[in-house]
Amino acid sequence: MSRFLDIDLNDKRISLNYGYRRQSLLSLEHALEPIVPRIDHLRQYIKEALEKCHFPSEHNLTHDESASIYLYTMEWGAHSLYRLLNKDLRSENPSALSPWGNYLKLFEIALTKLPREKKRLWCGTKDGVNKNFIKGSEIIWRSVSSCSTTRNVIKKLLGNDTNAIFFMIEAVNGRNLSGYTKYPDKNEVLLGPGTRLSVESNDLKFNDGLKVVHLVEITDNNNETLPAVTDTISITSKPEILIAMKHDKRSIQEFVAYCRDSHGNEFPKRDIEQFQQEYHEHSPIWWYTAPHFLYSVLERSLKTLDFEAIIKLGFFIRDLHEQLEKLHSKQFKKGKGKLLTVYRGQGLPQSDLQKLKSHVGSLFSFNHFLSASPDRLISIAYARQAAENQESIGVLFVITVDLSISSTPFANIRDLQYHSGQELVLFSMHSVFRIERIQQIGKGSRFWQVQLTMMEHNDGYWSSLTKSMGNEIQGPTEYHRLNNLLRKICSFEKAFYLCMMPLKQTSDDFEMWNFYYQLGMIKIELGDYTGAISYFQKSIQVYEKKSAINDPHLASSYTNLGLVYANLGEYSKAISCYENGLAVRHNIFPPNHADLADSYSKIGSVYCNLEEYEKALSFHDKACEIRLKILPRNHPDLATSFSDIGVVLNNAGKYSKALQFQEKSLEIRSIVLLPNHLDLADSYDNFGLIYNNMGYYSKALSFLEKGLDIRQQIQISNHPNLADSYNNLDSDGLK
């Protein structure tokens, strides 16, 4: 039987709950491990799918996602994967469906990324249809349904069977498998599990004698119900850095001076003076809701990431957060097992709404304090008012909170706000939500509803990733941690400003070292290698004066000074610095420490540049081995190791192996990094160089242009890496 004839003929009309959407995202091999005992040679089929699937993907599918689709379309008889999967989906037996959970999660995320097909589709059955397939009835296909855009594909499969039935489907949410299926000539489009259909006609007869049932997909005004493109959120969500900053009486004075200097003509002088004189006479919530300048400055700075203003406002951010924490513990300490639903009506640009629609199932954060109301009607009024502006869409956010989970603090501030009496719930900054569903309210209207669920802090994936990221941006003070964060998100000029400000005021040796070190790192990112050498040498001098020869900070300075020399092509100096750093690290760290992996990685890269590929692979393998032992599978440093090994293999002429490692690297980076991160540019460049060496020039050009596009967004016009991108595009095969 063909999968195009594997149709759900049950007359179920109930709505289904697919629990697999909460499963972890695993590799294809790991996702299907529970199914291996049921399908002979399944591991062999998985291997074939990974080898033959369409990757890299122009739709940003990972290797495993693309292979999950290819595997579904493979047919090997009665025990084909699609047949067993669909049988279990139709069984409504949780124990039968459970082993498929991780595969279904991977498969459905892959489908989400494919082009949506809003057109007429065809599939069929040789078993006839039951009496419930009559005009006006509604059915739900619980399994995955393979359809074709071409009627003749189905006609050939049905043959001359007298019981054969065509299904002609007016689809809205089909996913086009073009390029991703084992059988591209079938013009295949998939309808996901739970597709709802309305029967528009009894079985009709075409001129050629074939019986046809006309179905129309029911879409709830085009809801976005498939899972997310990616279960991640911007690394900028680290409010604890700002909240932990130390402040004193001068903080208010410095903020007031900043407002006078930067916004003197924007805000009334009397409001600024009132804030300075009366700040401690009112609560932070009162000030936040008062019709004064403070709210405007705070919201604008948080939304635009104006870190100068954010730092000046740090004292107020901390005070407001702490007040919400205290209120939250009082108001909701007995809320176990209860759900709270609140609403927020506002306007959004059409482009922002599209981003939300394309990320249903993703994690999402408002990067500011968020107010919402228990009153749905009031919130709808705000949203409808916003929709009157032709430049925006009215959006009603419906926010559900499980009061039994640990989450970002929020509180009802009805009696504490400037205009007391109105019910209002205020969430602290960077509350994290999952986008559950989006639907248009009224056909053709400019009014949409977005359903959000607040996430708990110990949510598996999010907790693992943010804990690991938190380790990377750690530092002795909040200034240092914020600076590390700015560098992580490529805000290098803001990071430079943040370092220079306190450097002029400190006399502490360690703080001085740290600021010099940070400045050196920033100069590397900005391409100013001479400046970087100067700052790293100053940081080394701080520790040499102290005779602290076994200090990890000294090792970091040596290592990154070596990185600068490597970028300048002075490889002997680079190796000398790297070895000095490695010697210190060997003395103070256990053998599986992340800093040792860092040293091995950098030494390996130098040997690669020296064309000593065996030595290079040896050091990169050591680095990768350590990182595999100590890091989560989605960590950016693992991506770096895979990429490094891929670069060496490419230079050594082993192109197929090089592609495999670059694919592993890109899979991780696509999940955990911002879309314009420089490491993604490196990945695209690496793919481009490999394909260029293999003679696939159109593919090479496509990847190199992606890398250049990111660098042009982030780096200054004379940055050496930007020049490298132009040189790559000037390769012989691409001219």
TAFENFEN-V309879 format. One record per residue. RES is the residue in one small letter. PSI is psi in radians with two decimals (999 if undefined). D_LAST is the distance of its C-alpha to the last C-alpha in whole Angstrom. Layout:
BEGIN
res psi d_last
RES PSI D_LAST
RES PSI D_LAST
END
This chain:
BEGIN
res psi d_last
m 2.38 50
s 2.63 46
r -0.38 45
f -0.26 45
l 0.04 49
d 1.34 50
i 2.50 51
d 1.88 53
l 0.10 56
n 2.66 59
d 0.43 60
k 2.41 60
r 0.03 59
i 2.68 59
s 2.43 56
l 2.60 55
n 1.86 54
y 1.70 51
g -0.28 52
y -0.29 48
r -0.20 46
r 0.01 48
q 2.87 47
s 2.69 44
l 1.96 41
l 2.98 40
s 2.84 38
l -0.75 38
e -0.80 40
h -0.62 43
a -0.60 43
l 0.10 44
e -0.72 47
p -0.30 50
i -0.26 49
v -0.76 48
p -0.32 52
r -0.32 52
i 2.02 49
d 2.40 49
h 0.41 46
l -0.68 44
r -0.62 43
q -0.72 41
y -0.66 40
i -0.76 38
k -0.75 36
e -0.74 35
a -0.72 34
l -0.58 32
e -0.61 30
k -0.12 30
c 2.91 29
h 1.79 26
f 2.44 25
p 2.70 23
s 2.34 24
e -0.17 23
h 0.23 26
n 0.46 26
l 2.49 29
t 2.97 30
h -0.81 30
d -0.64 33
e -0.80 33
s -0.73 31
a -0.56 33
s -0.63 36
i -0.80 36
y -0.75 34
l -0.69 38
y -0.61 40
t -0.13 39
m 2.47 39
e 2.24 43
w 0.63 45
g -2.72 48
a -0.45 51
h 0.45 50
s 2.56 46
l -0.76 45
y -0.58 45
r -0.79 49
l -0.71 50
l -0.88 48
n -0.61 50
k -0.77 53
d -0.60 53
l -0.64 52
r -0.29 55
s -0.39 57
e 0.38 58
n 1.93 59
p -0.64 57
s -0.51 58
a -0.62 56
l -0.49 53
s -0.78 53
p -0.34 51
w -0.10 48
g -0.89 48
n -0.62 45
y -0.78 43
l -0.65 44
k -0.86 42
l -0.79 39
f -0.77 39
e -0.61 40
i -0.69 37
a -0.78 35
l -0.64 36
t -0.57 36
k -0.22 32
l 2.75 32
p 2.40 32
r 2.38 35
e 2.03 37
k 1.45 39
k -3.12 40
r 2.26 43
l 2.82 43
w 2.44 45
c -3.06 47
g 3.12 50
t 2.62 53
k 0.03 55
d 0.10 58
g -3.11 59
v 2.68 60
n 3.12 63
k -0.24 65
n -0.20 63
f 1.16 60
i 2.74 62
k 2.29 61
g -0.21 61
s 2.84 60
e 2.36 58
i 2.82 56
i 2.16 54
w 1.94 52
r -0.34 52
s 3.13 49
v 2.34 45
s 2.05 45
s 2.20 43
c 2.93 42
s 2.59 40
t -0.10 39
t 2.11 40
r -0.62 44
n -0.48 44
v -0.78 42
i -0.65 46
k -0.73 48
k -0.65 47
l -0.61 48
l -0.51 51
g -2.44 52
n 0.35 56
d 2.21 57
t -0.36 60
n -0.02 60
a 2.47 56
i 2.31 55
f 2.49 51
f 2.09 50
m 1.99 49
i 2.18 47
e 1.67 46
a 2.69 44
v -0.65 42
n 0.46 41
g 2.69 40
r 2.14 36
n 2.10 34
l 0.17 33
s 2.14 30
g -0.23 28
y -0.11 30
t 2.77 33
k -0.38 34
y 1.38 35
p -0.34 32
d -0.09 34
k -0.12 37
n 0.93 35
e 2.40 37
v 2.34 38
l 2.49 40
l 2.26 43
g 2.93 44
p 2.47 47
g 0.19 50
t 2.23 48
r 2.38 51
l 2.49 52
s 2.30 55
v 2.00 56
e -0.23 56
s 2.70 58
n 3.00 60
d 2.16 59
l 2.77 58
k 2.21 58
f 2.99 55
n -0.50 56
d 0.18 55
g -0.11 57
l 2.45 55
k 2.41 56
v 2.31 54
v 2.20 55
h 2.13 53
l 2.57 52
v 2.25 50
e 2.34 48
i 2.18 50
t 0.01 48
d 0.92 50
n 0.76 48
n 0.83 45
n 2.54 46
e 1.82 43
t -0.06 45
l 2.76 42
p -3.06 41
a 2.78 39
v -0.68 35
t 2.40 36
d 1.06 39
t 3.03 38
i 2.75 39
s 2.42 37
i -0.17 38
t -0.14 40
s 1.20 43
k 1.09 45
p -0.37 48
e -0.44 50
i -0.83 48
l -0.71 50
i -0.57 53
a -0.14 54
m 2.41 53
k 2.43 56
h 2.72 58
d -2.91 61
k -0.50 63
r -0.38 60
s -0.75 58
i -0.74 59
q -0.72 60
e -0.66 56
f -0.74 55
v -0.75 57
a -0.69 56
y -0.76 53
c -0.71 54
r -0.70 56
d -0.72 53
s -0.46 50
h 0.43 52
g -0.63 55
n -0.12 54
e -0.62 53
f 2.55 56
p 2.38 60
k -0.66 62
r -0.56 64
d -0.72 62
i -0.75 61
e -0.69 64
q -0.75 66
f -0.78 63
q -0.73 64
q -0.52 67
e 0.22 68
y -0.79 65
h -0.04 67
e -0.24 70
h 2.80 67
s 2.78 65
p -0.65 62
i -0.71 62
w -0.80 64
w -0.69 61
y -0.64 58
t -0.06 60
a 2.60 62
p 0.90 60
h -3.01 59
f -0.38 56
l -0.83 56
y -0.78 54
s -0.80 52
v -0.76 50
l -0.90 50
e -0.73 48
r -0.77 46
s -0.68 45
l -0.68 45
k -0.56 43
t 0.00 40
l 0.83 41
d 1.62 42
f -0.43 43
e -0.83 45
a -0.69 47
i -0.73 47
i -0.72 49
k -0.56 51
l 0.04 52
g -0.69 52
f -0.70 56
f -0.68 56
i -0.78 54
r -0.81 56
d -0.74 59
l -0.74 58
h -0.79 57
e -0.64 60
q -0.70 62
l -0.65 60
e -0.82 61
k -0.77 64
l -0.69 65
h -0.79 63
s -0.54 65
k -0.76 68
q -0.55 67
f 0.29 65
k -0.36 67
k 0.44 69
g 0.19 66
k 2.26 65
g -0.04 64
k 2.70 64
l 2.46 61
l 2.31 61
t 2.20 59
v 2.93 58
y 2.61 56
r 2.13 54
g 2.29 53
q 3.03 50
g 2.61 47
l 2.50 43
p 2.62 40
q -0.65 39
s -0.66 36
d -0.66 38
l -0.70 40
q -0.68 37
k -0.76 36
l -0.74 39
k -0.58 39
s -0.04 36
h 0.56 38
v 2.27 41
g -0.26 42
s 2.88 41
l 2.57 42
f 2.50 42
s 2.38 44
f 2.16 45
n 0.70 44
h 3.02 48
f 2.46 51
l 2.19 52
s 2.52 55
a 2.85 56
s 2.52 59
p -0.20 62
d 1.89 62
r -0.68 60
l -0.72 61
i -0.75 61
s -0.67 57
i -0.70 57
a -0.73 58
y -0.76 55
a -0.75 52
r -0.63 54
q -0.72 54
a -0.57 51
a -0.30 49
e -0.40 51
n 2.09 48
q -0.25 46
e -0.02 43
s 2.87 44
i 2.39 45
g 2.24 48
v 2.28 48
l 1.94 51
f 2.19 51
v 1.93 53
i 2.12 53
t 2.29 55
v 2.22 56
d 1.96 58
l -0.13 61
s -0.11 61
i 2.80 58
s 2.06 57
s -3.14 54
t 2.39 53
p 2.57 57
f 2.82 58
a 2.71 61
n 2.11 63
i 0.43 64
r -0.84 66
d 0.05 69
l -0.18 67
q 2.97 65
y -0.84 66
h 1.59 67
s 2.79 68
g -0.56 69
q 2.29 66
e 2.17 65
l 2.28 61
v 2.26 60
l 2.16 57
f 2.46 55
s 2.88 53
m 2.57 50
h 0.62 47
s 2.44 49
v 2.29 47
f 2.72 47
r 2.32 46
i 1.92 45
e -0.71 47
r 2.56 47
i 2.29 46
q 2.59 48
q 2.36 48
i 1.73 52
g 2.20 52
k 2.23 50
g 0.12 48
s 2.96 49
r 0.64 47
f 2.16 49
w 2.68 48
q 2.29 50
v 2.11 48
q 2.19 50
l 2.53 49
t 2.23 51
m 2.38 51
m 2.58 50
e 2.73 52
h -0.51 51
n 0.38 51
d 2.24 49
g -1.07 48
y -0.87 44
w -0.73 44
s -0.78 47
s -0.80 45
l -0.81 42
t -0.56 43
k -0.78 46
s -0.77 43
m -0.66 41
g -0.64 44
n -0.60 44
e -0.48 41
i 0.26 42
q 2.74 45
g 2.95 47
p -0.47 50
t 2.93 51
e -0.56 49
y -0.78 47
h -0.73 45
r -0.71 45
l -0.65 44
n -0.75 41
n -0.68 40
l -0.76 39
l -0.71 38
r -0.67 35
k -0.58 35
i 0.28 34
c 0.47 31
s 1.23 34
f -0.69 33
e -0.66 35
k -0.66 38
a -0.70 38
f -0.78 38
y -0.73 41
l -0.53 43
c -0.77 43
m -0.55 44
m -0.99 47
p -0.36 49
l -0.64 48
k -0.27 50
q -0.22 53
t 2.62 54
s 0.01 55
d 2.25 55
d -0.81 53
f -0.78 52
e -0.68 50
m -0.79 49
w -0.81 47
n -0.70 46
f -0.70 45
y -0.75 43
y -0.81 41
q -0.73 40
l -0.66 39
g -0.75 37
m -0.71 35
i -0.72 34
k -0.60 33
i -0.85 31
e -0.55 29
l -0.08 29
g 0.17 27
d 1.44 30
y -0.58 31
t -0.78 33
g -0.68 35
a -0.77 35
i -0.78 36
s -0.81 39
y -0.68 40
f -0.69 40
q -0.68 42
k -0.68 45
s -0.63 45
i -0.71 45
q -0.60 48
v -0.75 50
y -0.51 51
e -0.61 51
k -0.56 54
k -0.08 55
s 0.60 55
a 1.38 54
i -0.26 52
n 0.84 52
d 2.32 50
p -0.48 47
h -0.63 46
l -0.72 46
a -0.70 44
s -0.70 41
s -0.80 41
y -0.79 41
t -0.77 38
n -0.43 36
l -0.69 36
g -0.65 35
l -0.69 32
v -0.82 31
y -0.65 31
a -0.73 29
n -0.49 26
l -0.06 27
g 0.18 27
e 1.35 30
y -0.59 31
s -0.72 34
k -0.67 36
a -0.84 34
i -0.70 36
s -0.81 39
c -0.75 39
y -0.74 38
e -0.62 41
n -0.77 43
g -0.72 42
l -0.67 43
a -0.75 46
v -0.77 47
r -0.64 46
h -0.61 48
n -0.44 51
i -0.24 51
f 2.67 49
p 2.87 50
p -0.33 48
n 0.57 46
h 2.55 45
a -0.58 42
d -0.56 42
l -0.71 42
a -0.70 39
d -0.78 37
s -0.82 38
y -0.74 37
s -0.80 33
k -0.69 32
i -0.71 34
g -0.69 32
s -0.63 28
v -0.80 29
y -0.54 30
c -0.77 27
n -0.50 25
l 0.03 27
e 0.43 26
e 1.37 30
y -0.58 29
e -0.76 32
k -0.75 34
a -0.83 31
l -0.64 32
s -0.82 35
f -0.71 35
h -0.64 33
d -0.70 35
k -0.78 38
a -0.79 37
c -0.69 36
e -0.76 40
i -0.81 41
r -0.62 39
l -0.53 40
k -0.58 44
i -0.19 44
l 2.68 41
p 2.71 41
r -0.27 39
n 0.41 37
h 2.43 37
p -0.55 33
d -0.55 34
l -0.69 34
a -0.67 31
t -0.77 30
s -0.82 31
f -0.71 29
s -0.77 26
d -0.79 27
i -0.70 28
g -0.68 25
v -0.78 23
v -0.80 25
l -0.66 25
n -0.82 21
n -0.50 21
a 0.01 24
g 0.18 22
k 1.33 24
y -0.69 21
s -0.77 24
k -0.66 26
a -0.75 24
l -0.72 23
q -0.76 27
f -0.65 27
q -0.58 24
e -0.76 26
k -0.73 29
s -0.82 28
l -0.60 26
e -0.81 29
i -0.84 31
r -0.61 29
s -0.48 29
i -0.77 33
v -0.15 34
l 2.71 31
l 2.64 31
p -0.30 28
n 0.45 26
h 2.51 27
l -0.52 25
d -0.56 25
l -0.65 24
a -0.73 21
d -0.76 21
s -0.83 21
y -0.72 18
d -0.75 16
n -0.74 18
f -0.76 18
g -0.75 14
l -0.68 14
i -0.85 16
y -0.58 14
n -0.76 11
n -0.52 14
m -0.15 16
g 0.15 13
y 1.37 13
y -0.60 10
s -0.72 11
k -0.76 14
a -0.82 12
l -0.72 10
s -0.80 13
f -0.74 15
l -0.62 13
e -0.61 13
k -0.78 17
g -0.76 17
l -0.69 16
d -0.75 18
i -0.78 21
r -0.65 21
q -0.49 20
q -0.59 24
i -0.74 25
q 2.65 24
i 2.77 25
s -0.44 22
n 0.33 22
h 2.38 23
p -0.65 21
n -0.56 20
l -0.69 18
a -0.68 16
d -0.69 16
s -0.77 14
y -0.69 12
n -0.71 11
n -0.72 10
l -0.28 8
d 0.19 6
s 2.70 7
d -0.80 6
g -0.30 6
l -0.12 4
k 999 0
END
